């Protein structure tokens, strides 16, 4: 039976130690409630500090009712997930829903800036140059190409197009990469982390800005694995995969399947494939550079 962990008054702070002792495997709801009570305590301390500062030169008086009022206000705010401290704690122990771009509040960003070692749980892919971008993703593109039966050069070219050669990676509000190099949006079946960013979508009237939610992966390897699964699990991309080592045909079938709204998507991938930049960077690897 799940323990009753609902807190309704300031006097319930005495149960914080009991809630903290419950493991996440036994009672995740209790852990959430403990995090909320911690947030309430944090808010209560803030309110107390403000009252102390405001009354430093005031007359001596009985402040017991003020303290009780502050306790109850802090608890009520925490129950409404008002400032995000509870969510931050849950994310740090791996239990919360991670959505930094939409749910992160001002207090989240303050705490993140002071404790990057505990909040940067997602690997941050930050290539410094287009050359470094290609060099780092090439082994993963080769692995993905083997699984799909597709020329890995086509995969690198698509990633280069989607990210501007690594210079326009999808990043959250903390600046950490989502490790999504292929612009894969969340969709109704996605249960993982996501990042909301503004993008350009092609419409009959031309390109227009749109706010879209994209998948976020913990590592670059997971991002490439997600790309492989995305193509393999959807019948609409079967024809693209069947093109094998014909990179140009792969690009053409991606566009035919509606991978992107850009009507010039295929030609842009082909341009990268035939360009000197990709050949030069991959040539470095062949020459041991």
C-alpha atoms as an extended CHARMM CRD file, in Angstrom:
* protein
*
       289  EXT
         1         1  UNK       CA              0.0000000000        0.0000000000        0.0000000000  PROA      1               0.0000000000
         2         2  UNK       CA              1.3190000000        3.4620000000       -0.8770000000  PROA      2               0.0000000000
         3         3  UNK       CA              1.9930000000        5.5950000000        2.1540000000  PROA      3               0.0000000000
         4         4  UNK       CA             -0.1430000000        8.6860000000        2.6650000000  PROA      4               0.0000000000
         5         5  UNK       CA              2.3010000000       11.5000000000        1.9490000000  PROA      5               0.0000000000
         6         6  UNK       CA             -0.0290000000       14.3780000000        1.1750000000  PROA      6               0.0000000000
         7         7  UNK       CA              0.8210000000       17.4730000000        3.1630000000  PROA      7               0.0000000000
         8         8  UNK       CA             -1.8900000000       19.9780000000        4.0120000000  PROA      8               0.0000000000
         9         9  UNK       CA             -0.4890000000       22.2620000000        6.6880000000  PROA      9               0.0000000000
        10        10  UNK       CA              2.7590000000       23.7840000000        7.8480000000  PROA      10              0.0000000000
        11        11  UNK       CA              2.7960000000       21.4790000000       10.8680000000  PROA      11              0.0000000000
        12        12  UNK       CA              3.4100000000       18.5210000000        8.5510000000  PROA      12              0.0000000000
        13        13  UNK       CA              7.0850000000       19.4700000000        8.0720000000  PROA      13              0.0000000000
        14        14  UNK       CA              7.8730000000       16.9820000000       10.8140000000  PROA      14              0.0000000000
        15        15  UNK       CA              7.2800000000       14.2050000000        8.2960000000  PROA      15              0.0000000000
        16        16  UNK       CA             10.1210000000       15.3160000000        6.0050000000  PROA      16              0.0000000000
        17        17  UNK       CA             12.7020000000       12.9850000000        7.5480000000  PROA      17              0.0000000000
        18        18  UNK       CA             10.3320000000       10.0130000000        7.2140000000  PROA      18              0.0000000000
        19        19  UNK       CA              9.6640000000       10.7930000000        3.5640000000  PROA      19              0.0000000000
        20        20  UNK       CA             13.3640000000       11.1380000000        2.7780000000  PROA      20              0.0000000000
        21        21  UNK       CA             13.9790000000        7.6270000000        4.1160000000  PROA      21              0.0000000000
        22        22  UNK       CA             11.7080000000        6.0590000000        1.4860000000  PROA      22              0.0000000000
        23        23  UNK       CA             13.5340000000        4.7730000000       -1.5750000000  PROA      23              0.0000000000
        24        24  UNK       CA             12.4590000000        5.7850000000       -5.0530000000  PROA      24              0.0000000000
        25        25  UNK       CA             11.8550000000        2.1360000000       -5.9590000000  PROA      25              0.0000000000
        26        26  UNK       CA              9.4570000000        1.7020000000       -3.0330000000  PROA      26              0.0000000000
        27        27  UNK       CA              7.5280000000        4.9370000000       -3.2710000000  PROA      27              0.0000000000
        28        28  UNK       CA              8.3240000000        7.4990000000       -5.9920000000  PROA      28              0.0000000000
        29        29  UNK       CA              5.3220000000        9.6130000000       -4.9360000000  PROA      29              0.0000000000
        30        30  UNK       CA              6.7850000000        9.9380000000       -1.4680000000  PROA      30              0.0000000000
        31        31  UNK       CA             10.0740000000       11.1200000000       -2.9270000000  PROA      31              0.0000000000
        32        32  UNK       CA              8.2050000000       13.7480000000       -4.9430000000  PROA      32              0.0000000000
        33        33  UNK       CA              6.4460000000       14.9160000000       -1.7670000000  PROA      33              0.0000000000
        34        34  UNK       CA              9.7660000000       15.0910000000        0.0760000000  PROA      34              0.0000000000
        35        35  UNK       CA             11.1550000000       17.2670000000       -2.6930000000  PROA      35              0.0000000000
        36        36  UNK       CA              8.1380000000       19.5580000000       -2.4530000000  PROA      36              0.0000000000
        37        37  UNK       CA              8.5500000000       19.8640000000        1.2970000000  PROA      37              0.0000000000
        38        38  UNK       CA             12.1970000000       20.7470000000        0.7940000000  PROA      38              0.0000000000
        39        39  UNK       CA             11.0630000000       23.4610000000       -1.6180000000  PROA      39              0.0000000000
        40        40  UNK       CA              8.5940000000       24.6910000000        1.0050000000  PROA      40              0.0000000000
        41        41  UNK       CA             11.3790000000       24.9070000000        3.5720000000  PROA      41              0.0000000000
        42        42  UNK       CA             13.4910000000       26.8180000000        1.0660000000  PROA      42              0.0000000000
        43        43  UNK       CA             10.6510000000       29.2780000000        0.4450000000  PROA      43              0.0000000000
        44        44  UNK       CA             10.0230000000       29.6320000000        4.1760000000  PROA      44              0.0000000000
        45        45  UNK       CA             13.6650000000       30.5800000000        4.7430000000  PROA      45              0.0000000000
        46        46  UNK       CA             13.4400000000       33.1490000000        1.9510000000  PROA      46              0.0000000000
        47        47  UNK       CA             10.3220000000       34.6980000000        3.4590000000  PROA      47              0.0000000000
        48        48  UNK       CA             11.9020000000       34.7640000000        6.9160000000  PROA      48              0.0000000000
        49        49  UNK       CA             14.9870000000       36.5020000000        5.5370000000  PROA      49              0.0000000000
        50        50  UNK       CA             12.8460000000       39.1340000000        3.8620000000  PROA      50              0.0000000000
        51        51  UNK       CA             10.8330000000       39.7770000000        7.0410000000  PROA      51              0.0000000000
        52        52  UNK       CA             14.0130000000       39.9730000000        9.1100000000  PROA      52              0.0000000000
        53        53  UNK       CA             15.4810000000       42.4900000000        6.6790000000  PROA      53              0.0000000000
        54        54  UNK       CA             12.3100000000       44.5690000000        6.6400000000  PROA      54              0.0000000000
        55        55  UNK       CA             11.9210000000       44.6450000000       10.3870000000  PROA      55              0.0000000000
        56        56  UNK       CA             15.5320000000       45.1860000000       11.4260000000  PROA      56              0.0000000000
        57        57  UNK       CA             14.6520000000       48.5690000000       12.8950000000  PROA      57              0.0000000000
        58        58  UNK       CA             11.0490000000       47.8330000000       13.8050000000  PROA      58              0.0000000000
        59        59  UNK       CA              9.7250000000       47.5610000000       17.3120000000  PROA      59              0.0000000000
        60        60  UNK       CA             10.0080000000       44.2900000000       19.2080000000  PROA      60              0.0000000000
        61        61  UNK       CA              6.7630000000       42.3660000000       18.8530000000  PROA      61              0.0000000000
        62        62  UNK       CA              5.3080000000       38.9000000000       18.8960000000  PROA      62              0.0000000000
        63        63  UNK       CA              5.9570000000       37.4910000000       15.4230000000  PROA      63              0.0000000000
        64        64  UNK       CA              4.6150000000       33.9540000000       15.9490000000  PROA      64              0.0000000000
        65        65  UNK       CA              1.5640000000       34.5380000000       13.7190000000  PROA      65              0.0000000000
        66        66  UNK       CA              3.7320000000       35.9760000000       10.9630000000  PROA      66              0.0000000000
        67        67  UNK       CA              5.9480000000       32.8820000000       11.0630000000  PROA      67              0.0000000000
        68        68  UNK       CA              2.9570000000       30.5470000000       10.9320000000  PROA      68              0.0000000000
        69        69  UNK       CA              1.5600000000       32.5070000000        7.9920000000  PROA      69              0.0000000000
        70        70  UNK       CA              4.8980000000       32.3410000000        6.1530000000  PROA      70              0.0000000000
        71        71  UNK       CA              5.0950000000       28.5880000000        6.7250000000  PROA      71              0.0000000000
        72        72  UNK       CA              1.6630000000       28.0120000000        5.2650000000  PROA      72              0.0000000000
        73        73  UNK       CA              2.2710000000       30.2970000000        2.2750000000  PROA      73              0.0000000000
        74        74  UNK       CA              5.5570000000       28.4790000000        1.5380000000  PROA      74              0.0000000000
        75        75  UNK       CA              3.8380000000       25.1080000000        1.7090000000  PROA      75              0.0000000000
        76        76  UNK       CA              1.0010000000       26.1960000000       -0.5710000000  PROA      76              0.0000000000
        77        77  UNK       CA              3.4330000000       27.5430000000       -3.1600000000  PROA      77              0.0000000000
        78        78  UNK       CA              5.4820000000       24.3470000000       -3.0980000000  PROA      78              0.0000000000
        79        79  UNK       CA              2.3800000000       22.1970000000       -3.6260000000  PROA      79              0.0000000000
        80        80  UNK       CA              1.7350000000       24.1730000000       -6.8290000000  PROA      80              0.0000000000
        81        81  UNK       CA              5.2780000000       23.5430000000       -8.1520000000  PROA      81              0.0000000000
        82        82  UNK       CA              5.7360000000       27.2890000000       -8.1960000000  PROA      82              0.0000000000
        83        83  UNK       CA              9.4860000000       27.8560000000       -8.5370000000  PROA      83              0.0000000000
        84        84  UNK       CA             10.7980000000       24.4990000000       -9.7150000000  PROA      84              0.0000000000
        85        85  UNK       CA             13.1140000000       23.4910000000       -6.8600000000  PROA      85              0.0000000000
        86        86  UNK       CA             11.2290000000       20.2140000000       -6.3850000000  PROA      86              0.0000000000
        87        87  UNK       CA             11.4880000000       19.4210000000      -10.1000000000  PROA      87              0.0000000000
        88        88  UNK       CA             15.2000000000       20.2040000000      -10.0370000000  PROA      88              0.0000000000
        89        89  UNK       CA             15.7560000000       17.8120000000       -7.1360000000  PROA      89              0.0000000000
        90        90  UNK       CA             13.7820000000       15.0840000000       -8.8930000000  PROA      90              0.0000000000
        91        91  UNK       CA             15.8220000000       15.5230000000      -12.0710000000  PROA      91              0.0000000000
        92        92  UNK       CA             19.0630000000       15.3370000000      -10.1070000000  PROA      92              0.0000000000
        93        93  UNK       CA             18.1480000000       11.9070000000       -8.7200000000  PROA      93              0.0000000000
        94        94  UNK       CA             16.7940000000       10.7290000000      -12.0570000000  PROA      94              0.0000000000
        95        95  UNK       CA             13.0940000000       10.6440000000      -11.2060000000  PROA      95              0.0000000000
        96        96  UNK       CA             11.6530000000       13.8350000000      -12.6170000000  PROA      96              0.0000000000
        97        97  UNK       CA             10.3990000000       14.6780000000      -16.0710000000  PROA      97              0.0000000000
        98        98  UNK       CA             13.2280000000       16.5700000000      -17.7060000000  PROA      98              0.0000000000
        99        99  UNK       CA             12.0950000000       19.4050000000      -19.9020000000  PROA      99              0.0000000000
       100       100  UNK       CA             14.5580000000       22.2180000000      -19.2800000000  PROA      100             0.0000000000
       101       101  UNK       CA             13.4900000000       24.4150000000      -22.1390000000  PROA      101             0.0000000000
       102       102  UNK       CA              9.8260000000       24.6600000000      -21.1330000000  PROA      102             0.0000000000
       103       103  UNK       CA              9.6930000000       23.8520000000      -17.4250000000  PROA      103             0.0000000000
       104       104  UNK       CA             12.9220000000       25.4060000000      -16.2120000000  PROA      104             0.0000000000
       105       105  UNK       CA             12.2400000000       28.4700000000      -14.0830000000  PROA      105             0.0000000000
       106       106  UNK       CA             14.3910000000       31.3570000000      -12.9440000000  PROA      106             0.0000000000
       107       107  UNK       CA             15.3730000000       29.5310000000       -9.7520000000  PROA      107             0.0000000000
       108       108  UNK       CA             16.2780000000       26.4320000000      -11.7990000000  PROA      108             0.0000000000
       109       109  UNK       CA             18.6750000000       28.4570000000      -13.9030000000  PROA      109             0.0000000000
       110       110  UNK       CA             20.1760000000       30.0580000000      -10.8050000000  PROA      110             0.0000000000
       111       111  UNK       CA             20.8380000000       26.6850000000       -9.2150000000  PROA      111             0.0000000000
       112       112  UNK       CA             22.0660000000       25.1760000000      -12.4690000000  PROA      112             0.0000000000
       113       113  UNK       CA             24.6200000000       27.9320000000      -12.8970000000  PROA      113             0.0000000000
       114       114  UNK       CA             25.9710000000       27.2570000000       -9.4430000000  PROA      114             0.0000000000
       115       115  UNK       CA             25.9920000000       23.4490000000       -9.6230000000  PROA      115             0.0000000000
       116       116  UNK       CA             26.8020000000       22.4230000000      -13.2220000000  PROA      116             0.0000000000
       117       117  UNK       CA             28.4310000000       19.1920000000      -12.0870000000  PROA      117             0.0000000000
       118       118  UNK       CA             25.1310000000       17.8350000000      -10.7800000000  PROA      118             0.0000000000
       119       119  UNK       CA             22.7700000000       19.0680000000      -13.4890000000  PROA      119             0.0000000000
       120       120  UNK       CA             24.6790000000       18.4830000000      -16.7210000000  PROA      120             0.0000000000
       121       121  UNK       CA             23.5950000000       14.8860000000      -16.9110000000  PROA      121             0.0000000000
       122       122  UNK       CA             23.2280000000       15.0320000000      -20.6990000000  PROA      122             0.0000000000
       123       123  UNK       CA             26.4360000000       14.7840000000      -22.7070000000  PROA      123             0.0000000000
       124       124  UNK       CA             27.2390000000       18.1180000000      -24.3020000000  PROA      124             0.0000000000
       125       125  UNK       CA             28.3450000000       17.7130000000      -27.9180000000  PROA      125             0.0000000000
       126       126  UNK       CA             30.1490000000       20.9430000000      -28.8130000000  PROA      126             0.0000000000
       127       127  UNK       CA             32.3730000000       20.6390000000      -31.9000000000  PROA      127             0.0000000000
       128       128  UNK       CA             34.4990000000       23.7290000000      -32.4280000000  PROA      128             0.0000000000
       129       129  UNK       CA             34.7820000000       23.5030000000      -36.2240000000  PROA      129             0.0000000000
       130       130  UNK       CA             32.9600000000       21.7770000000      -39.1050000000  PROA      130             0.0000000000
       131       131  UNK       CA             36.0060000000       19.5570000000      -39.5100000000  PROA      131             0.0000000000
       132       132  UNK       CA             35.8030000000       18.4600000000      -35.8910000000  PROA      132             0.0000000000
       133       133  UNK       CA             32.0650000000       17.8980000000      -36.3200000000  PROA      133             0.0000000000
       134       134  UNK       CA             32.6210000000       15.4410000000      -39.1780000000  PROA      134             0.0000000000
       135       135  UNK       CA             35.5300000000       13.7100000000      -37.4750000000  PROA      135             0.0000000000
       136       136  UNK       CA             33.5490000000       13.0950000000      -34.2970000000  PROA      136             0.0000000000
       137       137  UNK       CA             30.3690000000       11.7920000000      -35.9020000000  PROA      137             0.0000000000
       138       138  UNK       CA             31.9560000000        9.7050000000      -38.6660000000  PROA      138             0.0000000000
       139       139  UNK       CA             32.3720000000        6.4980000000      -36.5780000000  PROA      139             0.0000000000
       140       140  UNK       CA             28.7530000000        6.7870000000      -35.4320000000  PROA      140             0.0000000000
       141       141  UNK       CA             27.5950000000        7.4240000000      -38.9880000000  PROA      141             0.0000000000
       142       142  UNK       CA             29.4490000000        4.3070000000      -40.1080000000  PROA      142             0.0000000000
       143       143  UNK       CA             27.7460000000        2.2500000000      -37.4100000000  PROA      143             0.0000000000
       144       144  UNK       CA             24.3440000000        3.6720000000      -38.3000000000  PROA      144             0.0000000000
       145       145  UNK       CA             25.0350000000        3.0630000000      -41.9880000000  PROA      145             0.0000000000
       146       146  UNK       CA             25.8180000000       -0.5890000000      -41.2760000000  PROA      146             0.0000000000
       147       147  UNK       CA             22.5410000000       -1.0240000000      -39.4050000000  PROA      147             0.0000000000
       148       148  UNK       CA             20.4850000000        0.7140000000      -42.0770000000  PROA      148             0.0000000000
       149       149  UNK       CA             22.4110000000       -0.5590000000      -45.0760000000  PROA      149             0.0000000000
       150       150  UNK       CA             22.9460000000        3.0590000000      -46.1510000000  PROA      150             0.0000000000
       151       151  UNK       CA             26.0520000000        4.9400000000      -47.2670000000  PROA      151             0.0000000000
       152       152  UNK       CA             27.3730000000        6.6360000000      -44.0720000000  PROA      152             0.0000000000
       153       153  UNK       CA             28.3830000000        9.6630000000      -46.1500000000  PROA      153             0.0000000000
       154       154  UNK       CA             24.6950000000       10.3520000000      -46.7510000000  PROA      154             0.0000000000
       155       155  UNK       CA             24.0860000000       10.2470000000      -42.9980000000  PROA      155             0.0000000000
       156       156  UNK       CA             26.9020000000       12.7150000000      -42.3360000000  PROA      156             0.0000000000
       157       157  UNK       CA             25.6100000000       14.9830000000      -45.1010000000  PROA      157             0.0000000000
       158       158  UNK       CA             22.1180000000       14.9710000000      -43.6260000000  PROA      158             0.0000000000
       159       159  UNK       CA             23.4850000000       15.7380000000      -40.1410000000  PROA      159             0.0000000000
       160       160  UNK       CA             25.5910000000       18.5630000000      -41.6080000000  PROA      160             0.0000000000
       161       161  UNK       CA             22.5300000000       20.0450000000      -43.2910000000  PROA      161             0.0000000000
       162       162  UNK       CA             20.3290000000       19.7640000000      -40.2070000000  PROA      162             0.0000000000
       163       163  UNK       CA             22.9140000000       21.3200000000      -37.8660000000  PROA      163             0.0000000000
       164       164  UNK       CA             24.8360000000       23.7270000000      -40.1060000000  PROA      164             0.0000000000
       165       165  UNK       CA             27.9430000000       21.5540000000      -39.7950000000  PROA      165             0.0000000000
       166       166  UNK       CA             27.5390000000       21.4400000000      -36.0270000000  PROA      166             0.0000000000
       167       167  UNK       CA             27.1990000000       25.1990000000      -35.5730000000  PROA      167             0.0000000000
       168       168  UNK       CA             23.4070000000       25.2010000000      -35.0560000000  PROA      168             0.0000000000
       169       169  UNK       CA             22.8250000000       22.2450000000      -32.7880000000  PROA      169             0.0000000000
       170       170  UNK       CA             19.5510000000       21.9240000000      -30.9080000000  PROA      170             0.0000000000
       171       171  UNK       CA             20.3500000000       23.1330000000      -27.3880000000  PROA      171             0.0000000000
       172       172  UNK       CA             18.3470000000       23.6750000000      -24.2260000000  PROA      172             0.0000000000
       173       173  UNK       CA             18.1840000000       26.8890000000      -22.2160000000  PROA      173             0.0000000000
       174       174  UNK       CA             21.4180000000       25.9560000000      -20.4610000000  PROA      174             0.0000000000
       175       175  UNK       CA             23.1860000000       25.6560000000      -23.8070000000  PROA      175             0.0000000000
       176       176  UNK       CA             23.5810000000       21.8760000000      -23.5740000000  PROA      176             0.0000000000
       177       177  UNK       CA             23.2260000000       19.8760000000      -26.7670000000  PROA      177             0.0000000000
       178       178  UNK       CA             20.1930000000       17.6430000000      -27.2320000000  PROA      178             0.0000000000
       179       179  UNK       CA             22.3850000000       15.2100000000      -29.2390000000  PROA      179             0.0000000000
       180       180  UNK       CA             19.7110000000       15.2460000000      -31.9360000000  PROA      180             0.0000000000
       181       181  UNK       CA             21.5930000000       15.8610000000      -35.1820000000  PROA      181             0.0000000000
       182       182  UNK       CA             18.7250000000       14.9550000000      -37.4960000000  PROA      182             0.0000000000
       183       183  UNK       CA             15.9610000000       17.3220000000      -36.4190000000  PROA      183             0.0000000000
       184       184  UNK       CA             13.7030000000       14.5270000000      -35.1650000000  PROA      184             0.0000000000
       185       185  UNK       CA             10.6200000000       15.9230000000      -33.4700000000  PROA      185             0.0000000000
       186       186  UNK       CA              8.9650000000       14.3140000000      -30.4850000000  PROA      186             0.0000000000
       187       187  UNK       CA              5.7270000000       12.9270000000      -31.8780000000  PROA      187             0.0000000000
       188       188  UNK       CA              2.9660000000       11.3650000000      -29.8010000000  PROA      188             0.0000000000
       189       189  UNK       CA              4.9610000000        8.1890000000      -29.1010000000  PROA      189             0.0000000000
       190       190  UNK       CA              8.0310000000        9.9110000000      -27.6480000000  PROA      190             0.0000000000
       191       191  UNK       CA              8.3600000000        9.5170000000      -23.8860000000  PROA      191             0.0000000000
       192       192  UNK       CA             11.8490000000       10.9020000000      -23.4080000000  PROA      192             0.0000000000
       193       193  UNK       CA             13.2850000000       14.3500000000      -22.8410000000  PROA      193             0.0000000000
       194       194  UNK       CA             12.5660000000       17.0710000000      -25.3500000000  PROA      194             0.0000000000
       195       195  UNK       CA             13.7010000000       20.5870000000      -26.1730000000  PROA      195             0.0000000000
       196       196  UNK       CA             11.4450000000       23.3170000000      -27.5030000000  PROA      196             0.0000000000
       197       197  UNK       CA             13.1080000000       25.6370000000      -30.0030000000  PROA      197             0.0000000000
       198       198  UNK       CA             12.0800000000       27.9770000000      -32.7790000000  PROA      198             0.0000000000
       199       199  UNK       CA             12.6120000000       26.6200000000      -36.2700000000  PROA      199             0.0000000000
       200       200  UNK       CA             11.7010000000       27.5090000000      -39.8350000000  PROA      200             0.0000000000
       201       201  UNK       CA              8.9900000000       25.4770000000      -41.5340000000  PROA      201             0.0000000000
       202       202  UNK       CA              8.1460000000       25.7460000000      -45.2010000000  PROA      202             0.0000000000
       203       203  UNK       CA              4.5790000000       26.8370000000      -45.9220000000  PROA      203             0.0000000000
       204       204  UNK       CA              2.7710000000       27.7270000000      -49.1630000000  PROA      204             0.0000000000
       205       205  UNK       CA              3.6560000000       31.3430000000      -48.4060000000  PROA      205             0.0000000000
       206       206  UNK       CA              7.3350000000       30.5780000000      -47.8250000000  PROA      206             0.0000000000
       207       207  UNK       CA              9.3830000000       29.8390000000      -44.7350000000  PROA      207             0.0000000000
       208       208  UNK       CA              7.8240000000       30.8380000000      -41.4200000000  PROA      208             0.0000000000
       209       209  UNK       CA              9.0570000000       30.5580000000      -37.8060000000  PROA      209             0.0000000000
       210       210  UNK       CA              7.4670000000       27.8420000000      -35.7150000000  PROA      210             0.0000000000
       211       211  UNK       CA              7.9930000000       26.6590000000      -32.1450000000  PROA      211             0.0000000000
       212       212  UNK       CA              8.6550000000       22.9220000000      -32.2710000000  PROA      212             0.0000000000
       213       213  UNK       CA              9.5740000000       20.2110000000      -29.7950000000  PROA      213             0.0000000000
       214       214  UNK       CA             12.5550000000       18.0430000000      -30.6530000000  PROA      214             0.0000000000
       215       215  UNK       CA             13.8040000000       14.8630000000      -29.0730000000  PROA      215             0.0000000000
       216       216  UNK       CA             16.7900000000       15.0870000000      -26.7420000000  PROA      216             0.0000000000
       217       217  UNK       CA             19.1340000000       12.1700000000      -26.1190000000  PROA      217             0.0000000000
       218       218  UNK       CA             21.5590000000       11.6270000000      -23.2270000000  PROA      218             0.0000000000
       219       219  UNK       CA             24.5320000000       10.9530000000      -25.5160000000  PROA      219             0.0000000000
       220       220  UNK       CA             25.5240000000       11.3650000000      -29.1390000000  PROA      220             0.0000000000
       221       221  UNK       CA             25.5230000000        7.5750000000      -29.4820000000  PROA      221             0.0000000000
       222       222  UNK       CA             21.9380000000        7.4650000000      -28.2580000000  PROA      222             0.0000000000
       223       223  UNK       CA             21.0410000000       10.1660000000      -30.7710000000  PROA      223             0.0000000000
       224       224  UNK       CA             22.3510000000        8.1110000000      -33.6830000000  PROA      224             0.0000000000
       225       225  UNK       CA             20.6280000000        4.9940000000      -32.3470000000  PROA      225             0.0000000000
       226       226  UNK       CA             17.4160000000        7.0010000000      -32.1650000000  PROA      226             0.0000000000
       227       227  UNK       CA             17.8680000000        8.0880000000      -35.7770000000  PROA      227             0.0000000000
       228       228  UNK       CA             18.2860000000        4.4850000000      -36.8980000000  PROA      228             0.0000000000
       229       229  UNK       CA             15.2090000000        3.4030000000      -34.9750000000  PROA      229             0.0000000000
       230       230  UNK       CA             13.2180000000        6.3650000000      -36.3000000000  PROA      230             0.0000000000
       231       231  UNK       CA             13.8590000000        5.3450000000      -39.9080000000  PROA      231             0.0000000000
       232       232  UNK       CA             13.5010000000        1.6140000000      -39.3720000000  PROA      232             0.0000000000
       233       233  UNK       CA             10.2800000000        1.8150000000      -37.3760000000  PROA      233             0.0000000000
       234       234  UNK       CA              8.3930000000        3.9320000000      -39.9000000000  PROA      234             0.0000000000
       235       235  UNK       CA              7.0930000000        2.3320000000      -43.1300000000  PROA      235             0.0000000000
       236       236  UNK       CA              7.2490000000        5.7020000000      -44.8770000000  PROA      236             0.0000000000
       237       237  UNK       CA             11.0730000000        5.5920000000      -44.8900000000  PROA      237             0.0000000000
       238       238  UNK       CA             11.3660000000        2.0150000000      -46.0980000000  PROA      238             0.0000000000
       239       239  UNK       CA             12.0080000000        3.1070000000      -49.6580000000  PROA      239             0.0000000000
       240       240  UNK       CA             14.8140000000        5.4220000000      -48.5390000000  PROA      240             0.0000000000
       241       241  UNK       CA             16.5380000000        2.6220000000      -46.6510000000  PROA      241             0.0000000000
       242       242  UNK       CA             16.1720000000        0.2960000000      -49.6300000000  PROA      242             0.0000000000
       243       243  UNK       CA             18.3630000000        2.6050000000      -51.7350000000  PROA      243             0.0000000000
       244       244  UNK       CA             21.4090000000        1.1070000000      -50.0680000000  PROA      244             0.0000000000
       245       245  UNK       CA             24.6930000000        2.7760000000      -50.9580000000  PROA      245             0.0000000000
       246       246  UNK       CA             23.1020000000        5.1490000000      -53.4530000000  PROA      246             0.0000000000
       247       247  UNK       CA             23.4230000000        8.2870000000      -51.3320000000  PROA      247             0.0000000000
       248       248  UNK       CA             21.6900000000       10.5650000000      -53.8290000000  PROA      248             0.0000000000
       249       249  UNK       CA             18.7150000000        8.2160000000      -54.1080000000  PROA      249             0.0000000000
       250       250  UNK       CA             18.5560000000        7.9860000000      -50.3140000000  PROA      250             0.0000000000
       251       251  UNK       CA             18.2830000000       11.7810000000      -50.1070000000  PROA      251             0.0000000000
       252       252  UNK       CA             15.6080000000       11.8250000000      -52.8060000000  PROA      252             0.0000000000
       253       253  UNK       CA             13.4940000000        9.2280000000      -51.0190000000  PROA      253             0.0000000000
       254       254  UNK       CA             13.8030000000       11.0450000000      -47.7120000000  PROA      254             0.0000000000
       255       255  UNK       CA             12.2610000000       14.1030000000      -49.2990000000  PROA      255             0.0000000000
       256       256  UNK       CA              9.5810000000       12.0430000000      -51.0520000000  PROA      256             0.0000000000
       257       257  UNK       CA              8.6410000000       10.5290000000      -47.7010000000  PROA      257             0.0000000000
       258       258  UNK       CA              8.2260000000       13.9910000000      -46.1890000000  PROA      258             0.0000000000
       259       259  UNK       CA             11.1990000000       13.9470000000      -43.8340000000  PROA      259             0.0000000000
       260       260  UNK       CA             11.4360000000       17.7500000000      -44.0380000000  PROA      260             0.0000000000
       261       261  UNK       CA              9.1760000000       20.5630000000      -45.2280000000  PROA      261             0.0000000000
       262       262  UNK       CA             11.9930000000       22.1880000000      -47.2100000000  PROA      262             0.0000000000
       263       263  UNK       CA             11.2470000000       21.5000000000      -50.9010000000  PROA      263             0.0000000000
       264       264  UNK       CA             14.9840000000       21.7440000000      -51.6220000000  PROA      264             0.0000000000
       265       265  UNK       CA             15.9840000000       19.2400000000      -48.9260000000  PROA      265             0.0000000000
       266       266  UNK       CA             17.1700000000       16.5900000000      -51.3810000000  PROA      266             0.0000000000
       267       267  UNK       CA             19.2740000000       18.9980000000      -53.4300000000  PROA      267             0.0000000000
       268       268  UNK       CA             20.9300000000       20.4320000000      -50.3300000000  PROA      268             0.0000000000
       269       269  UNK       CA             22.0080000000       16.9870000000      -49.1560000000  PROA      269             0.0000000000
       270       270  UNK       CA             23.2850000000       16.1870000000      -52.6420000000  PROA      270             0.0000000000
       271       271  UNK       CA             25.2250000000       19.4450000000      -52.7060000000  PROA      271             0.0000000000
       272       272  UNK       CA             26.9990000000       18.5030000000      -49.4770000000  PROA      272             0.0000000000
       273       273  UNK       CA             27.7160000000       15.0100000000      -50.7990000000  PROA      273             0.0000000000
       274       274  UNK       CA             29.3240000000       16.3350000000      -53.9610000000  PROA      274             0.0000000000
       275       275  UNK       CA             31.0770000000       19.2580000000      -52.3040000000  PROA      275             0.0000000000
       276       276  UNK       CA             34.7700000000       19.4800000000      -51.5500000000  PROA      276             0.0000000000
       277       277  UNK       CA             34.3060000000       20.1150000000      -47.8420000000  PROA      277             0.0000000000
       278       278  UNK       CA             32.9420000000       16.6840000000      -46.9570000000  PROA      278             0.0000000000
       279       279  UNK       CA             35.5100000000       14.9350000000      -49.1440000000  PROA      279             0.0000000000
       280       280  UNK       CA             38.3110000000       16.9190000000      -47.5210000000  PROA      280             0.0000000000
       281       281  UNK       CA             37.2190000000       16.1660000000      -43.9700000000  PROA      281             0.0000000000
       282       282  UNK       CA             36.7090000000       12.4720000000      -44.6300000000  PROA      282             0.0000000000
       283       283  UNK       CA             40.0200000000       12.4130000000      -46.4720000000  PROA      283             0.0000000000
       284       284  UNK       CA             41.7060000000       13.5550000000      -43.2710000000  PROA      284             0.0000000000
       285       285  UNK       CA             40.4610000000       10.4190000000      -41.5640000000  PROA      285             0.0000000000
       286       286  UNK       CA             41.6690000000        8.1770000000      -44.3880000000  PROA      286             0.0000000000
       287       287  UNK       CA             45.0970000000        9.7610000000      -44.1360000000  PROA      287             0.0000000000
       288       288  UNK       CA             45.1920000000        9.4540000000      -40.3710000000  PROA      288             0.0000000000
       289       289  UNK       CA             44.6560000000       13.2010000000      -39.8650000000  PROA      289             0.0000000000
